[in-house]
């Protein structure tokens, strides 16, 4: 090895490899003995090597650079078939004379395969590490080789080749023969390579929409995103060159529609980070006043809310609603506005202050008329959750089963998981005995959980509490550990609230009040960062109950007073959910009794029992009876306190709630 070659490489192994290859490459301009001037930068060396390639090798390398850092020989052959270099007179036309030197084994027949094989011998390409569908997967030997090759092409050439790459990839994935050529501006049909209509904006909410007549659906989010990327590049290079007009705008809109489609699919499988990136690109490309902007912005708003970027997500969704109220009205489809309103209501941000359940009741007919399964799943879930908050778990279960059907039809993992998680909550809080509730939870996990981490997360949380009700502590903690691991893998911000909330429920059932309070503080901090006032109210009530059980009446009152709005501290009224009303009345009754307001305490405790009795939740009713027992005990009415506790014990026993039944049974020791 000539010493000046080692010195020029500067200890960079890849630089050294490229220098050695350059010294042995004909027409590279470098002498085999290393004499003369050597390039001072790796970029200059690579540029010289690429510039010294034969015409066929250079054409194949350029076209491969458009395909990407990794590609297959078949993909390059498809692109060559529609490129000027594959046409008669082109360097890669099948009738071109073969090279005089011996050829290495080719990955595909013909001049394309021969050129790729020679590029491998030049160490510019090498076999790909990861197998890919197609013949002979390849990759550039480094990202820098790919970048230098790509940047050496004129922008107009890049635009033409990206547009053709989009068409060829769409045709190949759809099982159609790739086009044999044609002028670069003649390729996009009225529906574009995506197969989406000229103003359809892709799916209405997820990946579920059936293609319209004459359209075709690409087989995966990755494939759709790849076609979109080529169209996006083609549009941007034409725009930079000032080549504007209807065709350039058509490329942009096709790219937007495919980015929306692939982003929706990514969201449907809970790949939030990728969904955000795709949809951000779609929002940037779409123009104000286009239906595509509203479709992209609404979906991106959903993703931002899910990942904890609440202010950004809310602003986008409010922007969609503002566009829906502006002219032209057709700029926002009614189904998009319905999705936006429902998403805002779910984060306590409905513009008119309506609850998520109320908005869902309004939105459901809109989704039904549009045939939007994703929207119907979301609306049914929100209505069911409102039923749950009123203690109507049997009614909620029917709605959640309907939501599950729509979510399955839509191929939407997040909505499937949300529906199943809500079913798990009703199995815990509703009338189903614990034994059969555990069996049903496990059956749902077996049916829906495989290959769906979001489903396993949402079902393992309520299952952990059900197992704790059976005092199967090891099994309960194993469920929480699985949920914790899954939450770490997923990017859903609400998991930072829900996981410690369920863990606190298990700790409280195990008699670990201090640990439960710590977990609830963790949940409250996460809920505050998400501006999730409803969840903060739940956390405040659970914390206050633990403090009351520890005899810390003043701390309990302070904790409730700190909660946001009427979620915990204000007096109950007819608009408040029955579960919240009964829970809050019982807590306030115990606090009133501690400060000596016996009449107020008894009235609140009695109202809590009446409200809970109007629900189908034995857990809620048993808790209300125990709250009344504590009020009676503080008033010195021990016999009445024992009778109230006995009522609680009957509810707990019917449910199969072992810790509750044991606690209620202990009231027989209350002194007279």
N, C-alpha and C positions, 0 to 999 in steps of 0.2 A: 504494500500500500504506500503510494508516494506520500511523504510527510506533509506536503502542502495541502493534500486532500484532507488528511486528519485535522490539520490546523484550521482549514476553512469550515469543517463541520462543527467545530467548537464544542465537541462533546454531545451533540444532538444526534441520537442514533438514526432518526428518520432522515435528517439532513444528509448524514453520511450515506445512507442507503440510496437516496436520490442522486447524490454526487456520483457514486459508483455506477449507477444505472446510466447517468448522463455521459460518463466517460466511454461507455461501451455502446451508446446509442448512435447510429449513423446520423449524420447531418445535425448533431446537437451543437456543433461548434467547439466542443472541448476535446483536447488530445487525450488519448488513452493513458499517457504517462503523467497526466496531471499538469503538464506544462501550460504556460500562458495564463491569461486572466481567468480566475474562477469567480462565480457569482458571489456577491457579498451578502445576499439575503436569500432565504428559502423561497420567498415569492418569486424573486428574479430567476432562480434556478428552475422552478416549476414552470414559469412562463416560457423560458427558453426550451425546456424539454417538450412542452405541449406544442410550441411553435414549430419544432423540428419534426413532429409526427408526419407520417404520410397522410395524403388526403383522406383516405378511407378511415384510418385510425382516428384522425382528428374529427371527422364527421360523427363517427360512432361515439367518441368521448363527449362531444358537445351535446348530442341527443340524450346520452345517458345522464348528463348533468341536469337536464330538464326533468328527467324521470325522478331524480332524487339521489340522496347519498347512498341508499340501497335500492336495488331494482333487480329485475330478472332479465335474462337474455330475451325472453319472449316479449317483455314490455318494450325493450329497445327495438326489436324487430317490428312490433306494431307501430311504433312511432316513425320508424324509417319508411314504412309502407306509405305513409301520407306526407312524407317530407320531400323537398326538392332533391335531397341527396339519394333518395330511393327511386327517383324517376329516371327515365332514360337520360343518359349523360351525367347522372349523379355519381358520386364516388362509391355509393353502396348499391347501385343498380345491379340486378342479378346477372346481367350480361357483361359487366366490366371484366377486364382481363385479370386473371389471378396474379398474385405476387410471384416474383421470380424466386424468392428465397423459400426454403421449406416452411410449411405452416405448422404451428402447434395444433393440438386437438381443439376443435371448435365447439363451443357450447350449443350452438344451433347451426343448421345447415346454411350455406350461402355466404355472401360477402359480409353480412353483419356478424355472423358467428366467427368468421376468420378475423375480422378487425378486433372484436372483443378479446379473442385469444391472444392476439399480438399485444394488445394493451395490458393483458395480464403478464405477459413475458417482460414488458417494459416496467412492471411493478407500479403501474398507475391504477390498475384494478386488481382485485383479489376476490376469492370466494367469500360470500357473506357468512358471518358466524352463525346467524340465526336463519333457519330454514324458512322459506317463503313459498307460497303457492306459485307454480309456474316452473319453467325449465331453467335450471342452472342459476340460482341466486348469486348475485354479485354485489360488491360495494366498492366505492372509491377507497384507495389505500389510506387516505386520511381526509379529514374535513377540509384541510387546506387545499388539497388537490381538487376536490369538488368545487370549492369556492373560486379558485383561480380559473378553472375551466369555465365555470358558469359566467363569471364576470368578464371573461374575454369575448363573449358573444355580444353582438350589437343588441340594443334593447328591442328593436323591431323584430329581430330574429327570435329573441326570447319570447316576445308576445305571441308570435305566430306559432312557435313550438308548444307553448303552454296551452294555447287554445286547442291545437290539434291533440295534445296529450289528454285534455279533458274529454274530448269526443271519443278518442280511442279507448280510454279507460272505461268510460261509461258503456260503450258498445261491447267491450270485452267482458265486463262484469255482467252485462245483461245477456250474455250468450250470443251476441250478434257478431257477425264478421266486421272487422274494423274497416273504415273507409279506405279506398285505394288511393286517394289523393284529392286534388281540388285546390282551388285558391284558398288562402288562409281565411278570407272573410266570408267564405260560403258555407261554413260548417254548422253553425248553430241553427237549429230549427226554431220554429215559433215557440216551442216549449222548452228549448234549450237542452243541453246534455242531461240535465237533472231529471227530465220528465215531469217537472212541475209546471203547472199552467202559468201563463204570463202574469197573472196577478193573484195567484192563489196563496202565496206566502207560506207554502208548505203545510204541515199539519197544524191543526187548530190548537193543540195543547200538548201533544206528545208525539209518539211514534205510531199512533194507531190509525190514522186516516187511510182509508183505502184509496189507491191511485184512481184518478178519473180515467174515462175511456181514452185510449190512445196514449196513455202515459206508461212509464215503467218505473219501478222502484229499485234502487240499488240495494245490494244485499246486506250492507252493514254501515254503521256510523263511520267506521274508518274509511270505507270505500267512498261514501258520500263526501266526507271531509277532504279526501284526496282530490276528487274532481273539483270541489269548491276551491281548493288551493290553487289549482292550475288556472281556473277561470279568474280568480282574484288577481293572480300575477299578470295574466293576459290583459285584464282591464287596466291595472295600474301602469303597466309599461306603455300601453296605448295612450293613457291620459297624460303621462309624462312627456310623450312625444307630441302631444297636441292632436292626436288622431281621435277626434271626438265624433259624435253622431249616434244614430240609432243603434248601430251594431255594437259600438263600445258600451253604450248604456245597457244593451241586452246582456252583454257579458257580465256587467256589474250585478244586474238583477238576478241572473241565474246563479251567480256566486252567493248572493245574499240568501236566496231561497234554499240553496244546498247547505249553507252554514246554519240556517235555522233548522233544517231537517236533521243534520248531524248533531247539532247542539241539543235538540229535543231528544234525540235517541240517547245521547250521553247522559242527559238528566234522567231519562227513564230508567237507566240502569245504575243510577246514583253515582256517576262519575262527575262530581260537581266541578272539580278543577278544570277538566277538559271542556265541560259544557260552558263554563264561564268564558274560557278563551275563545271558543268558537262563536259564542253569541256576542261577545264584545266586538269581534271582527264584523259580524253581521250588522250590528248597530252602527258601527263606524262607516260601513259601506252604504247603508241605506240612506235615502234622502228623506228629510222631513216631509210629511204629507203623503208618503207612500204607505200602503198597507203593510209592506214588508218591514218598515221601521217599527210600527206598532207591534207586529208579531215578534220581532227580535227583541225589542225593549221589554215587552211583557215577560217573555221567557227569561231574559237576563235578570229582570227584577225578581222573579221566583228564585233563581239561583243565588242572587245576592242575599235575599232574606234567609235562605237555607244555610248560608255560610256565615251568617252573623254580621254581614255588612248592611245593617238595617236601614240606616239613613240613605245610603245610595240606592238600595232596592226600593224603598218607599218613594224616593224622588222619581225614579223611572216609572213606577206604576202610576203615580199621580200624573206624570207627563202623558202616559197613555190615555188616562181618563180625560185630561184636558184636551188632547187631540180628538177624542171621541165626541166632545161637546163643541168642537170648532168645525169650521167649514174647510174642505168638503167632508160631509159626514162619512162617506164611503172610505175615508182614509183609515178608519178603525172599524173592523168587523165587530158586530155586536158580541160575538163569542169572546173576542179578545178583551173587550171592556168588562164582560162578566167575569172572566178570569182575574182581571186586575182588581176589580172591586172585592172579590172574594179573598184574594191574597192579602189585600190591605186590611180587611176586616179581621182576618185570622191573626194579625199582629196588632190588634187594638187600634187600627188606624183607618177605619172606614170614614170617608169624608163626612158623612152625615151622622156618625156616631153609632150606627147600627151594629148589632152583634154579628158574629160570623154566621150563626144559625139563621138569623133573619135575612142576611144577604144571600145565604145559600138557598133559602126558600124562593127568593126572587130569581136567582140565577139558574136554578135547576131546569125550568121550562126552556130557557134559552139554550142550555146545553142539549136538552132532549131534542129540540127542533133542529139543531145543527148536527145531530148524531155524534156528538163529542163525548166519547166514553171517558176520557180523562176528566173532563169537566163534571160529568155526572158522578164519577167516583169521588171527586173532591167535595162536591156539594152534599152528597149523601153522608160523607164522613163528618162534615161540619154540622149537619142537622142532627146526626146521631150523637155527636159530642154534646150538643145542647140538650138532647134527651137525657144523656147521662148526667149532666149537671142538675137536671130536675129529678134525678133518682128513678128514671124510667128505663131501666137497663134491658128489659125484654123488648121494648119498642126499639131501643137503640140497636139491639142485636140484629133485628130484621133489616134495618137500614144499612148496617155495616156489612151484612152478607150481600146486599145489593151492590154496595160500593166495591166489595171484593170482586164481584163478577165483572163490573166495568173496568176495574184496574187490571184484571187479568186480560180482558179484551184489548185494553190499551197497551199492554206490555209495559206497564209503569210500575217499576219496583218500589219507588217511594210511597205511592198511594196504596199499593198492596200492603206494604209494611205498616203504614199508618192505620189502615183498616184493621189489620190483624192485631196491632198493638192496642187499639181501642177495644176490640173484642176481648183481649186479655184483661183489660181494666174492668169490663163488665163481668167477666168471670170471677174477678176478685171481689168487686163491690156488690154485684147483683145477687139474685136468689139461688143461682146454681150452687149446690153443695160442693165443698172444696175438693172432695175425692174425684167427682166427675169433671170438675173444672180443670183439675190437673191433667186428667186423661185427655180432655178435649184440647188443652193447650199443647200437649205433646203431639197429638194427632195433627194439629195445624202446623206445628214445626216440621213434622215429617213430610207433610204434603207440600208446604210452601217454602221451607227454609233452605233446601239444597241449592247451592250456587247463588243464594240471595242473602248477602251479609246484612243488608238493612232489615230484612224480615227477621233474621235470627236475633238482631239487636233488640227490635221492638217487642218480640215475643218473650225473650228471656227475662226482661225486666219484670213484667207482671207475674210470670211463672215463678220467679224467685220469691215474690211475696206469697203466692199460693202455697209454695213449699214451706215457707216460714209459718203459715197458718197451721200446717201439719207438724210443726216443730222439727222439720227435717233440715236442720241448720246447715249441714255440710252440703247438701244438694242445693239449698238456696244460695249459699256463697259461691258454689261452682257456677250457677247461672249468672250471678253478678260478675264473676271473673270473666266469663265468656262475653258478656255484654260490654264489659270495660275494654277488653281486647278489640272487639269489633268497633267500638266507638273511637278507639285510637286510629283505626284504619280508615274510617269514614270521616267526612269533613262536615257533617251536620252540626251546626252550632248548638241547636236545642239539646243535643245529647249531653252537653256540659251541664244542663239543668236537670234533665230527666234522670240521668244515671245516679247522681247523688241523692235525688229525691226518692227513688225506689230503694236505694241502699239504706237511706235513713229509715224507711218503713220497716225494712228487715231488722235493722238494729233496734228500733223501738219495740218491735214484737219480741225480741230477744232480751229485753230489759236493759239494753245498753243506751240509756237516755243521753248521757254525755256525748257519746260518739254520734248518735243520731242528730243532736243539736249542731255538732261540728259539720256534719254532712249537709244539713239544711242551710247553714251559713254559706257553705260553698255553692249550693244551688241558688241561693238568693243573689250572690255576687254575679253568677253567670247570667241569671235572669235579668238583673239590672242592666248588664252590658248589652243585652238584646232588646231592652225596653219592653220586656214581656210582663206587663203588669198583672195579667191574669195568673200566670205562674207564680209571681211574687206573692199574690194573695194566698194561694194554696200553701206556699212555704211558710208564710206568716202564721196561718192557722195551725199548721202542724207543729211549728216551733212553740206557739203559745200553749198548745195542749201538753207538750212535754214539760214545759215550765210549770204549768198548773199541777201536773202529776207529781212534780218535785216539790210542791208547796211554795213555789216562787210566784205568788200572785201578782206582785207589783211588776216583776220583769215580764210576765205574760201580758199584762195590760200595756206596758210600754212597747212590747213587740207588735201587738196588734195596731197600736196607734201609729207606728212607724210605717205600716204597710201602705202601698199606694192607693189613693182614692177610696172607693167604697168596697174594694175587694176584700177588706178584712175588718176595718174599724167602724164603719158607719152602721147605723141601725138597719136591720133587714127591712125590705119593703116588697111589695107585690111583684116588682120587676126582677128581683134577684132570684137566681136559681135555687130550687128547694134544697139541694144538698148543701150549698153554701149557707143558706138561711139557717137550716137546722144546726149546722156545725157552729156557725158564728153565734147564734142565740145560746147554744149550750155553753160556749166559752165565756160569753159575756155574763151569763147567769152565775157561773162559778166565781167570776171576778166580783160581781155585785154582792154575792153572799159574803165574800171575804172582807169587803169593806162595810158590811153590816146592813146593806139594803135588802132585807129579807123579802119584802113584797115584790120589788123589781126582779130579784133573782128567781123567785118562784114563778112569776109570770113568764119570764124568758125561758125557763127550763120547761114549763108546761107547753109553751109554743113550739119549742124545739122538738118535743116528743110528737105533738100533733103533726107538725110538718113532715117529720121523718116517717110517721105512720102512713102518710099519703104516698110514699115511694115504695118501690119493690126492693129496697136495699136493706137486708137484715143487719149489715155492718153499721149503716147509718143509724138505724133505729136503736140498735143495742148501745151505740155510743151516746145517743141522746138520753136513753134511760140511765146510763152511768153518770152523765152530767147532772141529771136530776137527782140521782142518789147522792152525789156530792153536795148539792145545794141543800138537800134535806138533812144530811149529816151535819153540815155547818149550822143549820137552824136547830140542832138538837133533837131532831125527829128520827131517831135511830130505827124504829120499826118500819116507818115509811121508807127510809133509805134502803133497808134490807129488801123490802118488797120491790122497790124500783130496780135494785140490782138483780133480783131474781128474774124480772122481766128481761133485763139485758142478757142474763145467762141463757134464757130460753132461745133468744135470737142467735147468740153465738153458737149454741149447741146445734141448732138447726142448720146453720151454715157449715159446721165442722171447723170452727175457728177455735183451736185449742188454747192459745194464749189468752184470748178474750174470755172464753168460758172459765178458765182457771181464775183469772183476775176477778170476774164477777162473782164467782163462788166464794171468794175470800171476803166478801162483804157480810157474810153471816157472822163474822167476828166483830162487827161494828158494835161498840158498847151502847147499852140502853141509856 
